[in-house]
Amino acid sequence: MAGQRIPVIIDCDTGVDDALALLFAVRHPGLDLRAVTCVGGNTDVDGVVRNTLTVLEHAGAPNVPVARGAERPLVEPPRSARHVHGEDGMGDLGLPAPTRTAADVDAVTLLRGEILASPRPVTLVPTAPLTNIALLLRTHPEVTRNIERIVFMGGAVACGNATPVAEFNVWHDPEAAAVLLTAGVPLTMYGLDVFQRVVVPGPEIERLRASREPGTRLAGELLAHRPGRPDGDGEDWSGGVGDAGAVCAVVDPEGITTRPLPVEVSLAPGPTRGQTVVDRRPRPGEAEIHGEGRAPNLVDVALDVDVERYVKLYLETVTAG
């Protein structure tokens, strides 16, 4: 029904840009943030829980349940991204400890309960390694009947960031990503190809930082920690909204251009491990002709983004607190 809020659950590894995504999700009037689950990734999982609770406090969020999830990937050892997000995972901004506390259930239990209890199908937005999601889908496959879509930040069509071909979230737990691709629900891949393009101009960042409203000011400080690229004169820096773009895509899916394409994850050891192999060929190749090709699942892959549209949407939303 038109006008109804979209029930969403975010699974994150907060993280500077996960924090930007949470601020947006809390403040957009079209979203009903039902829960947040945490997984080790950008920092350790306990740090992720702390950061998530801190962001929700600054955003003035209602009492959204937050649950601790997997400490490490299904197979690999944990590998953080503190070199990007700071030692505390939140840009080392020195934020006070949250007064909120996490739920007394684990992430998979919270995910199952919130998905099945929702009166409308839930949109699940993982902005992190997909360990929690894989555990959920394998342990409680019945949840898929009440999932509208999974919009995940992960993967890349062109270049990776963790390796030349692999994006961090998928590279961190490739087996979990492979489970997601067989979930049997509609999937949207918001990968690096669009992720890296949505950047906020420097003057707008400074305007946010000057705000007296805690959530707006926090958004500015986080964006300042994420330099995107120099603007025209080489002096005025921009900050990427990162994971928040995936949540923008839930609210405004027409802001991205997608194509349904076959996607699979490379699980073999070596330089391609964690690569999302996206088949953009217009016709079958020799492998398929000779009966050697597989038929990976179709995923709505984001190939282009209206940058100005999403920057405007993000700024209007986070300053509405």
N, C-alpha and C positions, 0 to 999 in steps of 0.2 A: 504493500500500500504506500502511495506517495506520501512523503513527509515523515515516515518512520525512521528512527535512528538505526544505523547499521550496528548490530552487535559485533564487537571485535575483541579478540584476545591477542595480545602481543607476547611473543616469546623472544627474549632479548639477552644480550650479554653486556649490559650498560657499563661502559662505553659512551664516548662523547656524542656520537651521532645517534645511538640508541636513545640517549637522553633527549635529544632534539625531537626524535619520533614520539617519545612519551609526552613531551610538552604539547605537541600538536594534537595527539590523540585525546588528551584530557580536555583540550580547549575547543575542539571543533564541535559545533552543535549537532552535526549530523552523525556523530559517532557515540556509541554506548560502549565504553571501555569496561568490559566485564571482569577482566583479570589480567595479571601480568605474571609470566613465569620466567625463571632465570636459569641460565646455563653458563658454564665456564667458557670463556672465549677471549674477549678483549682483556679481561683480567680474571682472577680466580672467582669461583662462583659465590663465595661469601662476600667478596667485594662487589660483585654484580648485584646481589641482594641489597647491600647497603646503599649503593648508588641509586638503584631503582626506587627505594623508599625515600631517599633524599629528594629525588626529582619530583615524585608525586607530592611531597610536602610543599616544595617550592611552587608547584603548579596549582596548588589549592585544590587538588583532586579530592573527590569523595573517598570513602573508605574502600578503595579497590583492593581485593585480595592479591597478595604477592606470595609466590611460592618458590622455594629453592629447588633446583633441579640437578642435572648431571654435572659432576665435577670435571669429567674428562670425556673425550670421544669414545665411541664404541670400541675402537681398536688402537688408535694412535695415543701417544702420551699427550698431555695438555701442552699447548704452545700459545702463550699470551701475545697481545699486541700492545704491551705497555710502552713500547718505543713510539707508538702513535698516540695513545690515549693518556699517557702519564702513568706514574707509579700507582696512583689510586684508581686509574681507569676513567677519571673525570677531569682530566686536564690539570690535576694538582691545584685545584682552585681553593683548597683549604676550607671546604664547606663543612658546617657542623654536622655531627652525627645525627641521624634521623631519630625522631621520637616514636615513629611508627614501628611496628614489628611485623614480621612475616607470618603467614598462616602456618598452622601446625600440621599441615599436610605437605607431601612432596608435590613437585610440579606436575607429574603425570596424573596423580589423583585429582589435583585441582583442575587440570585441563579436561579430564573426562567428566567431572561433575558439572563444570560450567557449560561445556558444550551440550551435554545431554539435557541440562535444565533450562537452556535458553528457549524461550517461546518461539523464536525465529532462528533459522539457520545462521550459524556463526561464520564470520570471516576471520580466518586465522592468519596472523601476520608475523612470521618468524623473521627477525632481523639479525640472526645469530647463527652459529653452527647448529645443525638440525638434529642434534642428539635427542633432546627432549621429544621432538616431534616423531622421530623414528621409534622411540620407545613407546610413545602413545599409540601409534598406528599398529605396531606389532602386538602390544599388550591388550589394547581395547579397540579392535577394528570397527566395533559397532558405532563409534563416534562419527564415522564418515557419513552416516545418514543425516546428521544435523550440522554438517559443514557446508556452507555455501560455496566457498572458494578458499584456497590458500594462496596468498600473495607473499612471496618470499623474496627477501633481499639476498641474492646469492648468484654465483655463476658469472660467466662472461661469454659473449659470442666471439669477441676479438682477443683482447689481451687480458691477462690476469694481473694481480698485484702481489699475491703470496709467492707465485712463480710466474714465469713468462706466460703461462696459459691457464693458471688456476687462481680463482678468486678466494679470499681468505675463508669465508664461512664454509664453502664447500670443501676447500683444501683441508680445513681443520678436522672435518669428519666426513670423508667421501662416502663411507658406507651408509651413514645416516641420510645423506642427500640421495643416494640410490634408492633407499626405502621410500623417501618422499615421492620420487618420480613414479612409483607404482601405487600411490595412495588411492587411486580410483575416484578422485575428486578433481574438479577444475583447478588448474594451477596457472598462476601468473609469475613469470620470472622477471624480477626487477634487478637486472644485473649491472655490472660495472659500466656497460655501454651507455646507460642512461644515468646511473648513480653518480658518476664523476662530473656530470655536466651541470647539475643544478646548484648554482653557487649564488650567494647573497652578496651584493656590492658592499664595499667597505663602509660608505657613509651610513647605510642602513644598519650595519652591525654596530656602529658607534651610537646610533640612535637607540638601539635596543639596550646597549650597555649603560646608557645614561638614565634608563627608566628607574623609577622608584618602586615599581611593581616587581616582586621577587622572581616570578616565573619569566617575565619578559626580560629582565636583566640577566637571568641565568642563560636564556637562549642566546643573548648577545655575547656573553662570556664564552660559551661553548663554541659558537661560530668563530669567535676570534682565535680559538685554539685550533681551528681546522682551516688553515689557509688553503684556498683552492688554487688560484693562479693570480699573477699580477694583472691588474686592469691596464687600460691603454697606456698610461704614463709609466707603468712599471713600479709605481709607489703605492697605489691604492689597492690593498689586498681584499680578496673575497674569501668567504667561508662556505664550504660545501655543506648542504643540509644532509647529505648522506642517506642514512636509513630512513629519515623522515620522508624522503621521496616515495618510498613504498607505501606509506600511510596516506600520502597525498593521492596516490594511485587508487586507493580504496574509495576515497571521497570523490575523486574526479578522474575516473578511468579514461575519459576522452583526452586527457592531457598527455597520454602516452600512445605511441603507435606500436601495436603488437601484431605478430603473426603466429598462427599455430604451427609449430615446428617440432620435429622429433628431437628429443634431448636425452642424452645418457651421460653418465659420469664415468670417467676413467678411474678404475680401481687398481690397476696394475702398478707395481713399484716402478719408480723411475721418474723421469722429468715430466711426464704427462699426468701423474697421479693427481686427482682432484679436478681435472679439467672437465668442464661441461661441454660435451661434444654436441654442437647444434648443427643439424643438417639443413643447410639452406639451398641445396641443389634443386633445380627445377624438375629433374627427372631421375629415376633410379640409375645407379652406377653399375659397374661390372660386378661388384660383390653381390648385389641384389639379383642381377641377371643370372649369376651362376649359383644362386641359392645359398650364398654365404652371409648375406647381410641379415641383421636383426631388425625388428620393427619397434624402435623405442617409442615411449609414450609421447603424445603430442602435448606441448606446453605452449601457452600464450607468452611468447618471448617479447619483451620490450626492446624495440630497436631504435626508437626515437622518442624524444620528450620535448614538450613545449616549455622551455626553461623559464621564460618570463611569467607564464601562467602559474607554474608551480611556486616560483619565488613569491609572487603576489599572494597566492593562496596561503603559503606558509606564514608570511609576515602578518597578514590580516588576522590569521588565526591565533598566533602566539601573543599578539598584542591585545587580544580581546579579554584578557583576564581581569 
